Amino acid sequence: MPNTIHIPTPLRPFTDKKESVDVSGGTVGEMLVDLTTRYQGLKKHLYTDEGKLRNFVNVYLNDEDIRYLQREQTPVKPGDSLSIVPSVAGGAGSVLPKPKAKAEVAGVIWQ
Amino acid sequence: MALALEQGVAEAIRQHGADTYPNECCGALIGREGRVTATYALPNTTEEGPRRRFLVRPDDYREAEKQARHAGGDLLGFYHSHPDHPARPSQYDLDHAWPFFSYIIVSVRTGAPEDMTSWRLREDRSAFDQEDLTDA
């Protein structure tokens, strides 16, 4: 029996609009690696440049937050499913000033 | 790029921003194909100071997706307010943004809602691009 990962709305454009994807792997981390190998566009949204899961990416193994299990080392059984659930965060804390010239916006386009 | 707001949507966001001032408000945008038909107000659960931060917890995110499904639409994005700050995204907004979502920001000055803008994360996460807000 395959293992399934449920994909949240903003990541479905990377999975051909699939709401869930069948993957293989013996641990949570291996399932996620298989997912990002199949759909490489997902990687930068799930992982930091250092290869760690972003802190607003929540992963549940059969509805249990993997932070309370063994995180990515958590073993999985055939038929287990993972859910990727976003936290959504933001705020005015560090609104950047308007750049003076167009050249300054290269890379980061704060108005 | 444009995001169309049906009648009442912009007013609901502005009112939510005024109601929670001086704290930030947040909520979900529900609709279909670039047209927002409804908003779904959510609690700001940040523990970092709600005057400058907002947080939608995973359970509330799931509820927003559920509400969108029940409405026969999709989750198109989220809105939040910037109390006494411009309606421009912050570095913190950028660091925490999800692709393909629209992020509406309403500036609230001394309790009164003012400018409202909408933004989308670039696919390489390097920046937001502003999208036009139009009446549906």
gemmi code that builds the backbone of each chain (N, CA, C; Angstrom):
import gemmi

chains = {
    "A": [
        ("MET", (0.848, -1.200, 0.000), (0.000, 0.000, 0.000), (0.885, 1.253, 0.000)),
        ("PRO", (0.626, 2.177, -0.913), (1.490, 3.366, -0.985), (1.212, 4.320, 0.173)),
        ("ASN", (2.146, 5.203, 0.400), (1.956, 6.286, 1.357), (1.555, 7.538, 0.584)),
        ("THR", (0.713, 8.322, 1.225), (0.152, 9.479, 0.539), (0.550, 10.752, 1.264)),
        ("ILE", (0.793, 11.810, 0.497), (1.001, 13.137, 1.082), (-0.104, 14.058, 0.578)),
        ("HIS", (-0.809, 14.695, 1.504), (-1.852, 15.654, 1.131), (-1.212, 17.026, 0.936)),
        ("ILE", (-1.560, 17.654, -0.161), (-0.913, 18.896, -0.593), (-1.860, 20.073, -0.358)),
        ("PRO", (-1.396, 21.146, 0.287), (-2.283, 22.298, 0.503), (-2.442, 23.133, -0.774)),
        ("THR", (-3.480, 23.939, -0.805), (-3.845, 24.710, -2.006), (-2.662, 25.420, -2.676)),
        ("PRO", (-1.824, 26.192, -1.932), (-0.818, 26.975, -2.654), (0.305, 26.147, -3.265)),
        ("LEU", (0.375, 24.866, -2.918), (1.436, 24.027, -3.496), (0.922, 23.135, -4.619)),
        ("ARG", (-0.387, 23.121, -4.824), (-0.924, 22.225, -5.853), (-0.505, 22.582, -7.274)),
        ("PRO", (-0.257, 23.865, -7.565), (0.234, 24.144, -8.926), (1.530, 23.394, -9.237)),
        ("PHE", (2.286, 23.008, -8.209), (3.544, 22.282, -8.432), (3.310, 20.783, -8.591)),
        ("THR", (2.123, 20.297, -8.214), (1.860, 18.850, -8.277), (0.786, 18.539, -9.320)),
        ("ASP", (0.800, 19.311, -10.392), (-0.203, 19.127, -11.460), (-1.623, 19.202, -10.893)),
        ("LYS", (-1.803, 20.067, -9.898), (-3.095, 20.316, -9.248), (-3.617, 19.128, -8.438)),
        ("LYS", (-2.760, 18.153, -8.190), (-3.205, 17.001, -7.385), (-3.308, 17.403, -5.917)),
        ("GLU", (-4.377, 16.957, -5.268), (-4.560, 17.240, -3.844), (-3.770, 16.262, -2.980)),
        ("SER", (-3.446, 15.118, -3.543), (-2.609, 14.167, -2.813), (-1.721, 13.425, -3.803)),
        ("VAL", (-0.582, 13.015, -3.296), (0.419, 12.371, -4.145), (0.891, 11.105, -3.436)),
        ("ASP", (0.983, 10.017, -4.175), (1.515, 8.776, -3.608), (3.038, 8.793, -3.696)),
        ("VAL", (3.684, 8.467, -2.596), (5.145, 8.482, -2.562), (5.621, 7.232, -1.844)),
        ("SER", (6.937, 7.033, -1.854), (7.501, 5.916, -1.089), (8.508, 6.454, -0.089)),
        ("GLY", (8.849, 5.623, 0.873), (9.822, 6.016, 1.883), (9.514, 5.351, 3.207)),
        ("GLY", (10.571, 5.123, 3.981), (10.393, 4.464, 5.269), (10.285, 5.424, 6.435)),
        ("THR", (10.569, 6.710, 6.168), (10.434, 7.725, 7.207), (9.715, 8.944, 6.615)),
        ("VAL", (9.304, 9.838, 7.511), (8.665, 11.081, 7.052), (9.608, 11.820, 6.108)),
        ("GLY", (10.884, 11.908, 6.500), (11.854, 12.627, 5.677), (12.010, 12.003, 4.306)),
        ("GLU", (12.028, 10.676, 4.245), (12.179, 10.010, 2.943), (10.950, 10.237, 2.069)),
        ("MET", (9.775, 10.269, 2.680), (8.564, 10.558, 1.898), (8.642, 11.968, 1.306)),
        ("LEU", (9.121, 12.922, 2.124), (9.200, 14.301, 1.637), (10.262, 14.445, 0.545)),
        ("VAL", (11.351, 13.710, 0.707), (12.385, 13.755, -0.327), (11.832, 13.182, -1.633)),
        ("ASP", (11.080, 12.087, -1.531), (10.494, 11.505, -2.745), (9.540, 12.505, -3.394)),
        ("LEU", (8.762, 13.201, -2.572), (7.821, 14.204, -3.105), (8.569, 15.305, -3.853)),
        ("THR", (9.616, 15.849, -3.222), (10.324, 16.975, -3.841), (11.215, 16.530, -4.996)),
        ("THR", (11.497, 15.234, -5.065), (12.217, 14.722, -6.237), (11.257, 14.645, -7.427)),
        ("ARG", (10.029, 14.217, -7.126), (9.031, 14.146, -8.207), (8.591, 15.534, -8.654)),
        ("TYR", (8.454, 16.434, -7.706), (7.963, 17.792, -8.000), (8.967, 18.787, -7.435)),
        ("GLN", (9.973, 19.072, -8.224), (11.114, 19.826, -7.696), (10.781, 21.271, -7.337)),
        ("GLY", (9.727, 21.809, -7.959), (9.339, 23.191, -7.652), (8.913, 23.378, -6.202)),
        ("LEU", (8.583, 22.282, -5.538), (8.132, 22.374, -4.142), (9.265, 22.666, -3.174)),
        ("LYS", (10.465, 22.293, -3.563), (11.570, 22.236, -2.608), (11.810, 23.585, -1.920)),
        ("LYS", (11.886, 24.658, -2.698), (12.253, 25.948, -2.070), (11.140, 26.489, -1.182)),
        ("HIS", (9.933, 25.984, -1.352), (8.838, 26.444, -0.491), (8.720, 25.606, 0.784)),
        ("LEU", (9.286, 24.414, 0.765), (9.228, 23.549, 1.949), (10.504, 23.629, 2.780)),
        ("TYR", (11.626, 23.857, 2.123), (12.917, 23.813, 2.812), (13.649, 25.148, 2.698)),
        ("THR", (14.427, 25.449, 3.724), (15.316, 26.617, 3.666), (16.519, 26.278, 2.788)),
        ("ASP", (17.333, 27.293, 2.519), (18.554, 27.051, 1.740), (19.477, 26.068, 2.448)),
        ("GLU", (19.318, 25.978, 3.779), (20.172, 25.054, 4.546), (19.583, 23.640, 4.580)),
        ("GLY", (18.450, 23.443, 3.926), (17.867, 22.112, 3.847), (16.981, 21.728, 5.019)),
        ("LYS", (16.608, 22.732, 5.835), (15.707, 22.440, 6.964), (14.278, 22.795, 6.556)),
        ("LEU", (13.321, 22.057, 7.110), (11.916, 22.389, 6.846), (11.651, 23.807, 7.350)),
        ("ARG", (11.000, 24.634, 6.548), (10.678, 25.999, 6.982), (9.763, 25.936, 8.202)),
        ("ASN", (9.897, 26.943, 9.076), (9.168, 26.824, 10.346), (7.662, 27.076, 10.206)),
        ("PHE", (7.214, 27.589, 9.062), (5.769, 27.751, 8.867), (5.192, 26.619, 8.025)),
        ("VAL", (6.019, 25.588, 7.806), (5.542, 24.371, 7.143), (5.290, 23.343, 8.242)),
        ("ASN", (4.049, 22.936, 8.387), (3.684, 21.950, 9.411), (3.404, 20.621, 8.714)),
        ("VAL", (3.960, 19.566, 9.258), (3.770, 18.241, 8.669), (3.135, 17.341, 9.718)),
        ("TYR", (2.046, 16.728, 9.320), (1.317, 15.841, 10.223), (1.381, 14.419, 9.674)),
        ("LEU", (1.694, 13.473, 10.567), (1.634, 12.058, 10.212), (0.332, 11.527, 10.791)),
        ("ASN", (-0.594, 11.196, 9.926), (-1.920, 10.743, 10.377), (-2.474, 11.690, 11.456)),
        ("ASP", (-2.377, 12.981, 11.208), (-2.934, 14.011, 12.096), (-2.093, 14.306, 13.335)),
        ("GLU", (-0.911, 13.722, 13.437), (-0.037, 14.066, 14.562), (1.142, 14.887, 14.064)),
        ("ASP", (1.360, 16.028, 14.693), (2.450, 16.922, 14.294), (3.780, 16.195, 14.473)),
        ("ILE", (4.576, 16.152, 13.403), (5.838, 15.383, 13.502), (6.821, 16.017, 14.489)),
        ("ARG", (6.586, 17.282, 14.876), (7.465, 17.903, 15.885), (7.332, 17.182, 17.231)),
        ("TYR", (6.185, 16.534, 17.433), (5.973, 15.799, 18.680), (6.283, 14.315, 18.520)),
        ("LEU", (6.769, 13.936, 17.354), (7.206, 12.553, 17.125), (8.738, 12.604, 16.993)),
        ("GLN", (9.233, 12.038, 15.964), (10.705, 12.092, 15.766), (11.036, 12.937, 14.551)),
        ("ARG", (10.194, 13.945, 14.346), (10.373, 14.858, 13.209), (10.567, 14.065, 11.917)),
        ("GLU", (11.575, 14.462, 11.100), (11.717, 13.792, 9.806), (12.244, 12.358, 9.920)),
        ("GLN", (12.758, 12.031, 11.101), (13.220, 10.639, 11.297), (12.079, 9.707, 11.702)),
        ("THR", (10.886, 10.234, 11.855), (9.756, 9.410, 12.274), (9.500, 8.282, 11.269)),
        ("PRO", (9.512, 7.024, 11.724), (9.234, 5.936, 10.774), (7.768, 5.911, 10.345)),
        ("VAL", (7.528, 5.473, 9.135), (6.152, 5.367, 8.643), (5.858, 3.922, 8.245)),
        ("LYS", (4.583, 3.569, 8.337), (4.141, 2.233, 7.940), (3.411, 2.341, 6.604)),
        ("PRO", (3.317, 1.239, 5.880), (2.551, 1.277, 4.630), (1.125, 1.770, 4.906)),
        ("GLY", (0.656, 2.664, 4.091), (-0.699, 3.188, 4.255), (-0.773, 4.459, 5.078)),
        ("ASP", (0.321, 4.805, 5.777), (0.316, 6.069, 6.525), (0.214, 7.242, 5.558)),
        ("SER", (-0.352, 8.340, 6.052), (-0.410, 9.531, 5.196), (0.167, 10.734, 5.932)),
        ("LEU", (0.749, 11.609, 5.144), (1.261, 12.880, 5.656), (0.375, 14.002, 5.142)),
        ("SER", (0.237, 15.038, 5.945), (-0.425, 16.256, 5.477), (0.541, 17.415, 5.668)),
        ("ILE", (0.689, 18.214, 4.627), (1.458, 19.462, 4.741), (0.435, 20.565, 4.964)),
        ("VAL", (0.550, 21.242, 6.103), (-0.434, 22.280, 6.440), (0.310, 23.588, 6.718)),
        ("PRO", (-0.019, 24.643, 5.984), (0.675, 25.916, 6.199), (0.278, 26.592, 7.507)),
        ("SER", (1.249, 27.275, 8.125), (0.918, 28.391, 8.998), (1.038, 29.623, 8.105)),
        ("VAL", (0.211, 30.602, 8.344), (0.285, 31.831, 7.549), (0.638, 32.947, 8.511)),
        ("ALA", (1.743, 33.613, 8.231), (2.205, 34.642, 9.159), (2.700, 35.848, 8.394)),
        ("GLY", (2.755, 36.950, 9.094), (3.260, 38.175, 8.493), (3.086, 39.310, 9.466)),
        ("GLY", (3.196, 40.516, 8.963), (2.995, 41.656, 9.834), (3.846, 42.829, 9.447)),
        ("ALA", (3.505, 43.958, 10.069), (4.090, 45.234, 9.660), (5.452, 45.479, 10.268)),
        ("GLY", (5.942, 44.532, 11.065), (7.144, 44.761, 11.852), (8.282, 45.432, 11.154)),
        ("SER", (8.562, 45.075, 9.929), (9.747, 45.641, 9.283), (9.441, 46.053, 7.851)),
        ("VAL", (8.394, 46.852, 7.694), (8.073, 47.340, 6.349), (9.263, 48.132, 5.844)),
        ("LEU", (9.720, 47.779, 4.662), (10.910, 48.439, 4.131), (10.531, 49.747, 3.451)),
        ("PRO", (11.430, 50.730, 3.483), (11.111, 52.006, 2.862), (11.050, 51.896, 1.353)),
        ("LYS", (10.386, 52.872, 0.740), (10.354, 52.885, -0.715), (11.766, 53.084, -1.247)),
        ("PRO", (12.165, 52.275, -2.237), (13.478, 52.494, -2.828), (13.500, 53.796, -3.624)),
        ("LYS", (14.674, 54.389, -3.749), (14.771, 55.670, -4.449), (14.786, 55.496, -5.952)),
        ("ALA", (15.374, 54.419, -6.413), (15.494, 54.228, -7.855), (15.146, 52.802, -8.208)),
        ("LYS", (14.731, 52.625, -9.455), (14.310, 51.308, -9.913), (15.422, 50.277, -9.702)),
        ("ALA", (16.678, 50.708, -9.933), (17.790, 49.769, -9.830), (17.854, 49.126, -8.452)),
        ("GLU", (17.408, 49.869, -7.447), (17.505, 49.348, -6.086), (16.499, 48.241, -5.804)),
        ("VAL", (15.516, 48.104, -6.694), (14.491, 47.106, -6.407), (14.835, 45.749, -6.980)),
        ("ALA", (15.947, 45.672, -7.706), (16.297, 44.391, -8.302), (16.362, 43.325, -7.225)),
        ("GLY", (15.653, 42.268, -7.419), (15.669, 41.178, -6.438), (14.593, 41.315, -5.392)),
        ("VAL", (14.397, 42.463, -4.850), (13.366, 42.665, -3.825), (12.589, 43.909, -4.208)),
        ("ILE", (11.355, 43.740, -4.590), (10.667, 44.909, -5.110), (9.736, 45.534, -4.099)),
        ("TRP", (10.275, 46.068, -3.072), (9.429, 46.834, -2.162), (9.125, 48.152, -2.818)),
        ("GLN", (7.887, 48.558, -2.759), (7.536, 49.843, -3.365), (8.011, 50.986, -2.514)),
    ],
    "B": [
        ("MET", (-1.570, 41.116, -13.698), (-2.161, 40.408, -12.571), (-3.185, 41.295, -11.880)),
        ("ALA", (-4.342, 40.723, -11.600), (-5.366, 41.506, -10.897), (-6.194, 40.567, -10.034)),
        ("LEU", (-6.710, 41.130, -8.975), (-7.604, 40.384, -8.091), (-8.899, 41.179, -8.013)),
        ("ALA", (-9.997, 40.539, -8.389), (-11.285, 41.232, -8.391), (-12.026, 40.945, -7.084)),
        ("LEU", (-12.573, 41.987, -6.495), (-13.290, 41.844, -5.221), (-14.780, 42.083, -5.455)),
        ("GLU", (-15.578, 41.095, -5.075), (-17.029, 41.296, -5.182), (-17.485, 42.315, -4.145)),
        ("GLN", (-18.667, 42.820, -4.368), (-19.205, 43.851, -3.482), (-19.201, 43.370, -2.019)),
        ("GLY", (-18.725, 44.212, -1.153), (-18.727, 43.895, 0.270), (-17.404, 43.339, 0.780)),
        ("VAL", (-16.575, 42.818, -0.116), (-15.318, 42.196, 0.318), (-14.349, 43.245, 0.857)),
        ("ALA", (-14.127, 44.302, 0.088), (-13.190, 45.346, 0.533), (-13.676, 45.969, 1.842)),
        ("GLU", (-14.978, 46.171, 1.937), (-15.545, 46.777, 3.146), (-15.324, 45.861, 4.357)),
        ("ALA", (-15.505, 44.555, 4.143), (-15.328, 43.599, 5.248), (-13.888, 43.612, 5.758)),
        ("ILE", (-12.931, 43.695, 4.826), (-11.513, 43.705, 5.221), (-11.194, 44.994, 5.971)),
        ("ARG", (-11.663, 46.122, 5.435), (-11.400, 47.410, 6.102), (-12.020, 47.439, 7.495)),
        ("GLN", (-13.233, 46.933, 7.591), (-13.921, 46.949, 8.884), (-13.197, 46.067, 9.902)),
        ("HIS", (-12.716, 44.901, 9.421), (-11.988, 44.003, 10.329), (-10.724, 44.694, 10.842)),
        ("GLY", (-10.041, 45.402, 9.928), (-8.831, 46.129, 10.322), (-9.121, 47.219, 11.345)),
        ("ALA", (-10.254, 47.886, 11.171), (-10.643, 48.937, 12.123), (-11.035, 48.323, 13.466)),
        ("ASP", (-11.730, 47.181, 13.404), (-12.219, 46.546, 14.633), (-11.078, 46.059, 15.524)),
        ("THR", (-10.009, 45.580, 14.911), (-8.931, 44.992, 15.716), (-7.837, 46.017, 16.050)),
        ("TYR", (-7.895, 47.208, 15.441), (-6.886, 48.240, 15.707), (-6.774, 48.466, 17.215)),
        ("PRO", (-5.583, 48.605, 17.819), (-4.269, 48.744, 17.159), (-3.581, 47.425, 16.848)),
        ("ASN", (-4.314, 46.329, 16.932), (-3.715, 45.044, 16.578), (-3.977, 44.717, 15.108)),
        ("GLU", (-3.217, 43.790, 14.609), (-3.407, 43.347, 13.233), (-4.576, 42.364, 13.166)),
        ("CYS", (-5.336, 42.472, 12.086), (-6.382, 41.475, 11.827), (-5.850, 40.515, 10.768)),
        ("CYS", (-6.525, 39.395, 10.587), (-6.173, 38.491, 9.492), (-7.398, 37.661, 9.117)),
        ("GLY", (-7.389, 37.194, 7.898), (-8.508, 36.383, 7.429), (-8.204, 35.797, 6.063)),
        ("ALA", (-9.092, 34.916, 5.618), (-8.897, 34.207, 4.360), (-9.716, 34.842, 3.244)),
        ("LEU", (-9.209, 34.705, 2.031), (-9.901, 35.176, 0.828), (-10.425, 33.956, 0.089)),
        ("ILE", (-11.723, 33.930, -0.129), (-12.355, 32.767, -0.751), (-12.989, 33.187, -2.067)),
        ("GLY", (-12.816, 32.368, -3.079), (-13.406, 32.705, -4.375), (-12.966, 31.730, -5.434)),
        ("ARG", (-12.860, 32.222, -6.632), (-12.492, 31.333, -7.732), (-11.919, 32.162, -8.878)),
        ("GLU", (-10.846, 31.653, -9.437), (-10.248, 32.242, -10.637), (-10.055, 33.756, -10.529)),
        ("GLY", (-9.371, 34.156, -9.492), (-9.010, 35.567, -9.361), (-10.128, 36.490, -8.945)),
        ("ARG", (-11.225, 35.925, -8.459), (-12.370, 36.730, -8.047), (-12.738, 36.354, -6.609)),
        ("VAL", (-12.590, 37.291, -5.691), (-12.875, 37.015, -4.280), (-14.362, 37.256, -4.025)),
        ("THR", (-15.019, 36.209, -3.563), (-16.462, 36.320, -3.333), (-16.790, 36.478, -1.848)),
        ("ALA", (-15.851, 36.076, -0.987), (-16.129, 36.139, 0.450), (-14.824, 36.207, 1.233)),
        ("THR", (-14.919, 36.737, 2.424), (-13.781, 36.692, 3.343), (-14.174, 35.819, 4.530)),
        ("TYR", (-13.162, 35.288, 5.197), (-13.404, 34.474, 6.373), (-12.451, 34.966, 7.453)),
        ("ALA", (-12.988, 35.710, 8.410), (-12.151, 36.302, 9.460), (-11.560, 35.212, 10.337)),
        ("LEU", (-10.304, 35.367, 10.690), (-9.609, 34.375, 11.513), (-8.992, 35.065, 12.716)),
        ("PRO", (-8.788, 34.310, 13.797), (-8.139, 34.915, 14.964), (-6.648, 35.115, 14.705)),
        ("ASN", (-6.129, 36.232, 15.185), (-4.692, 36.470, 15.125), (-4.073, 35.825, 16.365)),
        ("THR", (-3.370, 34.725, 16.167), (-2.889, 33.935, 17.311), (-1.398, 34.133, 17.582)),
        ("THR", (-0.842, 35.195, 17.029), (0.592, 35.399, 17.234), (0.918, 35.591, 18.711)),
        ("GLU", (2.086, 35.126, 19.086), (2.576, 35.371, 20.445), (3.765, 36.332, 20.396)),
        ("GLU", (3.939, 36.972, 19.231), (5.067, 37.888, 19.074), (4.633, 39.349, 19.126)),
        ("GLY", (3.397, 39.607, 19.553), (2.930, 40.991, 19.606), (2.001, 41.291, 18.438)),
        ("PRO", (0.686, 41.292, 18.707), (-0.290, 41.415, 17.622), (-0.354, 42.798, 16.975)),
        ("ARG", (0.373, 43.775, 17.528), (0.388, 45.085, 16.850), (1.274, 45.051, 15.615)),
        ("ARG", (2.183, 44.110, 15.568), (3.139, 44.063, 14.456), (3.236, 42.699, 13.793)),
        ("ARG", (2.436, 41.773, 14.239), (2.525, 40.425, 13.675), (1.130, 39.805, 13.626)),
        ("PHE", (0.969, 38.860, 12.671), (-0.224, 38.024, 12.739), (0.203, 36.584, 12.472)),
        ("LEU", (-0.609, 35.667, 12.962), (-0.353, 34.241, 12.731), (-1.687, 33.523, 12.576)),
        ("VAL", (-1.771, 32.760, 11.492), (-2.902, 31.844, 11.295), (-2.373, 30.443, 11.575)),
        ("ARG", (-2.890, 29.840, 12.615), (-2.410, 28.510, 13.002), (-2.863, 27.452, 11.991)),
        ("PRO", (-2.170, 26.307, 11.978), (-2.536, 25.258, 11.022), (-4.005, 24.831, 11.119)),
        ("ASP", (-4.536, 24.744, 12.337), (-5.949, 24.342, 12.470), (-6.874, 25.364, 11.825)),
        ("ASP", (-6.543, 26.649, 11.989), (-7.373, 27.693, 11.376), (-7.189, 27.704, 9.858)),
        ("TYR", (-5.981, 27.400, 9.425), (-5.753, 27.287, 7.980), (-6.640, 26.181, 7.399)),
        ("ARG", (-6.663, 25.039, 8.097), (-7.480, 23.921, 7.608), (-8.961, 24.299, 7.566)),
        ("GLU", (-9.383, 25.050, 8.588), (-10.783, 25.497, 8.623), (-11.076, 26.425, 7.444)),
        ("ALA", (-10.106, 27.275, 7.110), (-10.301, 28.181, 5.969), (-10.431, 27.392, 4.669)),
        ("GLU", (-9.608, 26.349, 4.514), (-9.734, 25.520, 3.301), (-11.104, 24.842, 3.262)),
        ("LYS", (-11.557, 24.422, 4.442), (-12.874, 23.766, 4.528), (-13.989, 24.750, 4.143)),
        ("GLN", (-13.896, 25.953, 4.684), (-14.903, 26.974, 4.365), (-14.931, 27.251, 2.853)),
        ("ALA", (-13.738, 27.298, 2.258), (-13.675, 27.547, 0.811), (-14.359, 26.420, 0.042)),
        ("ARG", (-14.098, 25.187, 0.467), (-14.735, 24.039, -0.205), (-16.241, 24.105, -0.069)),
        ("HIS", (-16.712, 24.411, 1.151), (-18.169, 24.491, 1.381), (-18.798, 25.580, 0.542)),
        ("ALA", (-18.044, 26.631, 0.284), (-18.574, 27.741, -0.528), (-18.471, 27.430, -2.021)),
        ("GLY", (-17.917, 26.253, -2.347), (-17.781, 25.873, -3.750), (-16.653, 26.613, -4.439)),
        ("GLY", (-15.711, 27.126, -3.661), (-14.614, 27.879, -4.256), (-13.271, 27.364, -3.799)),
        ("ASP", (-12.293, 28.223, -3.942), (-10.927, 27.897, -3.540), (-10.455, 28.926, -2.530)),
        ("LEU", (-9.412, 28.540, -1.822), (-8.723, 29.492, -0.965), (-7.782, 30.289, -1.880)),
        ("LEU", (-8.027, 31.580, -1.994), (-7.233, 32.396, -2.934), (-6.092, 33.123, -2.233)),
        ("GLY", (-6.155, 33.216, -0.916), (-5.094, 33.918, -0.204), (-5.561, 34.398, 1.149)),
        ("PHE", (-4.856, 35.388, 1.659), (-5.148, 35.899, 3.001), (-5.037, 37.424, 3.003)),
        ("TYR", (-5.716, 38.033, 3.951), (-5.555, 39.477, 4.144), (-5.075, 39.721, 5.563)),
        ("HIS", (-4.433, 40.861, 5.764), (-4.117, 41.302, 7.122), (-3.963, 42.803, 7.120)),
        ("SER", (-3.928, 43.388, 8.303), (-3.819, 44.847, 8.404), (-2.432, 45.231, 8.901)),
        ("HIS", (-2.015, 46.430, 8.539), (-0.788, 47.042, 9.065), (-1.197, 48.289, 9.849)),
        ("PRO", (-1.386, 48.158, 11.158), (-1.779, 49.334, 11.941), (-0.667, 50.384, 11.962)),
        ("ASP", (-1.012, 51.588, 11.534), (-0.084, 52.719, 11.510), (1.186, 52.423, 10.724)),
        ("HIS", (1.052, 51.587, 9.729), (2.146, 51.298, 8.800), (1.572, 51.256, 7.385)),
        ("PRO", (2.426, 51.475, 6.393), (1.925, 51.473, 5.014), (1.427, 50.102, 4.573)),
        ("ALA", (0.623, 50.108, 3.531), (0.077, 48.858, 2.984), (1.091, 48.223, 2.034)),
        ("ARG", (2.281, 48.022, 2.554), (3.333, 47.381, 1.774), (3.850, 46.184, 2.559)),
        ("PRO", (4.248, 45.126, 1.863), (4.715, 43.945, 2.586), (6.043, 44.200, 3.283)),
        ("SER", (6.243, 43.488, 4.351), (7.487, 43.584, 5.116), (8.386, 42.409, 4.752)),
        ("GLN", (9.603, 42.481, 5.209), (10.507, 41.340, 5.030), (9.921, 40.100, 5.693)),
        ("TYR", (9.254, 40.316, 6.832), (8.634, 39.196, 7.558), (7.514, 38.578, 6.714)),
        ("ASP", (6.728, 39.460, 6.052), (5.686, 38.953, 5.149), (6.316, 38.072, 4.066)),
        ("LEU", (7.425, 38.576, 3.504), (8.088, 37.846, 2.421), (8.613, 36.492, 2.903)),
        ("ASP", (9.241, 36.509, 4.061), (9.847, 35.279, 4.584), (8.799, 34.191, 4.827)),
        ("HIS", (7.554, 34.614, 5.089), (6.530, 33.641, 5.464), (5.470, 33.409, 4.387)),
        ("ALA", (5.692, 33.958, 3.211), (4.640, 33.890, 2.182), (4.617, 32.547, 1.463)),
        ("TRP", (3.450, 32.226, 0.986), (3.244, 31.016, 0.181), (3.019, 31.414, -1.274)),
        ("PRO", (3.444, 30.558, -2.195), (3.283, 30.907, -3.608), (1.820, 30.862, -4.036)),
        ("PHE", (1.521, 31.591, -5.082), (0.210, 31.572, -5.752), (-0.916, 32.188, -4.927)),
        ("PHE", (-0.705, 32.452, -3.652), (-1.726, 33.123, -2.861), (-1.666, 34.631, -3.106)),
        ("SER", (-2.819, 35.274, -2.998), (-2.865, 36.735, -2.968), (-2.825, 37.169, -1.510)),
        ("TYR", (-2.030, 38.179, -1.254), (-1.927, 38.739, 0.101), (-2.402, 40.179, 0.072)),
        ("ILE", (-3.580, 40.409, 0.613), (-4.100, 41.777, 0.694), (-3.632, 42.394, 2.011)),
        ("ILE", (-3.149, 43.631, 1.922), (-2.750, 44.380, 3.120), (-3.557, 45.667, 3.160)),
        ("VAL", (-4.175, 45.929, 4.304), (-4.863, 47.212, 4.478), (-4.126, 47.995, 5.567)),
        ("SER", (-3.822, 49.236, 5.244), (-3.195, 50.124, 6.224), (-4.297, 50.749, 7.081)),
        ("VAL", (-4.083, 50.754, 8.388), (-5.073, 51.359, 9.290), (-4.359, 52.442, 10.101)),
        ("ARG", (-4.746, 53.688, 9.882), (-4.098, 54.822, 10.552), (-4.994, 55.344, 11.651)),
        ("THR", (-4.467, 55.347, 12.863), (-5.201, 55.793, 14.056), (-6.653, 55.289, 14.039)),
        ("GLY", (-6.785, 54.021, 13.661), (-8.093, 53.373, 13.720), (-8.904, 53.444, 12.445)),
        ("ALA", (-8.450, 54.247, 11.482), (-9.233, 54.394, 10.244), (-8.539, 53.669, 9.089)),
        ("PRO", (-9.232, 52.738, 8.424), (-8.631, 52.039, 7.294), (-8.356, 52.980, 6.131)),
        ("GLU", (-7.182, 52.802, 5.521), (-6.820, 53.663, 4.381), (-6.486, 52.807, 3.164)),
        ("ASP", (-5.233, 52.874, 2.711), (-4.853, 52.167, 1.480), (-4.994, 50.652, 1.615)),
        ("MET", (-5.357, 50.034, 0.501), (-5.410, 48.576, 0.467), (-4.682, 48.114, -0.795)),
        ("THR", (-3.781, 47.153, -0.639), (-3.005, 46.662, -1.777), (-3.008, 45.132, -1.759)),
        ("SER", (-2.595, 44.546, -2.876), (-2.526, 43.080, -2.928), (-1.217, 42.656, -3.583)),
        ("TRP", (-0.668, 41.549, -3.102), (0.673, 41.120, -3.483), (0.723, 39.615, -3.692)),
        ("ARG", (1.652, 39.235, -4.596), (1.892, 37.799, -4.820), (3.386, 37.508, -4.771)),
        ("LEU", (3.706, 36.411, -4.140), (5.101, 36.001, -4.032), (5.614, 35.530, -5.392)),
        ("ARG", (6.817, 35.968, -5.745), (7.445, 35.420, -6.942), (7.801, 33.963, -6.703)),
        ("GLU", (7.831, 33.204, -7.802), (8.052, 31.767, -7.640), (9.419, 31.458, -7.037)),
        ("ASP", (10.394, 32.351, -7.251), (11.724, 32.094, -6.678), (11.856, 32.674, -5.266)),
        ("ARG", (10.748, 33.168, -4.699), (10.667, 33.698, -3.332), (11.491, 34.976, -3.140)),
        ("SER", (11.937, 35.597, -4.219), (12.841, 36.739, -4.067), (12.106, 38.025, -3.718)),
        ("ALA", (10.832, 38.103, -4.039), (10.115, 39.366, -3.862), (8.623, 39.139, -4.028)),
        ("PHE", (7.873, 40.170, -3.658), (6.453, 40.200, -4.001), (6.270, 41.063, -5.249)),
        ("ASP", (5.281, 40.731, -6.046), (4.827, 41.615, -7.113), (3.442, 42.112, -6.735)),
        ("GLN", (3.217, 43.390, -6.953), (1.896, 43.943, -6.637), (0.906, 43.564, -7.726)),
        ("GLU", (-0.304, 43.261, -7.341), (-1.361, 43.001, -8.321), (-2.469, 44.039, -8.123)),
        ("ASP", (-3.143, 44.360, -9.211), (-4.217, 45.355, -9.133), (-5.409, 44.788, -8.376)),
        ("LEU", (-6.051, 45.643, -7.615), (-7.329, 45.281, -6.991), (-8.437, 45.969, -7.779)),
        ("THR", (-9.401, 45.185, -8.228), (-10.486, 45.763, -9.017), (-11.831, 45.356, -8.409)),
        ("ASP", (-12.879, 46.068, -8.791), (-14.229, 45.680, -8.383), (-14.737, 44.608, -9.329)),
        ("ALA", (-15.309, 43.545, -8.769), (-15.834, 42.470, -9.629), (-17.185, 42.892, -10.194)),
    ],
}
model = gemmi.Model(1)
for chain_id, residues in chains.items():
    chain = gemmi.Chain(chain_id)
    for i, (resn, *xyz) in enumerate(residues, 1):
        res = gemmi.Residue()
        res.name, res.seqid = resn, gemmi.SeqId(i, " ")
        for name, pos in zip(("N", "CA", "C"), xyz):
            atom = gemmi.Atom()
            atom.name, atom.element = name, gemmi.Element(name[0])
            atom.pos, atom.b_iso = gemmi.Position(*pos), 0.0
            res.add_atom(atom)
        chain.add_residue(res)
    model.add_chain(chain)
structure = gemmi.Structure()
structure.add_model(model)
structure.setup_entities()
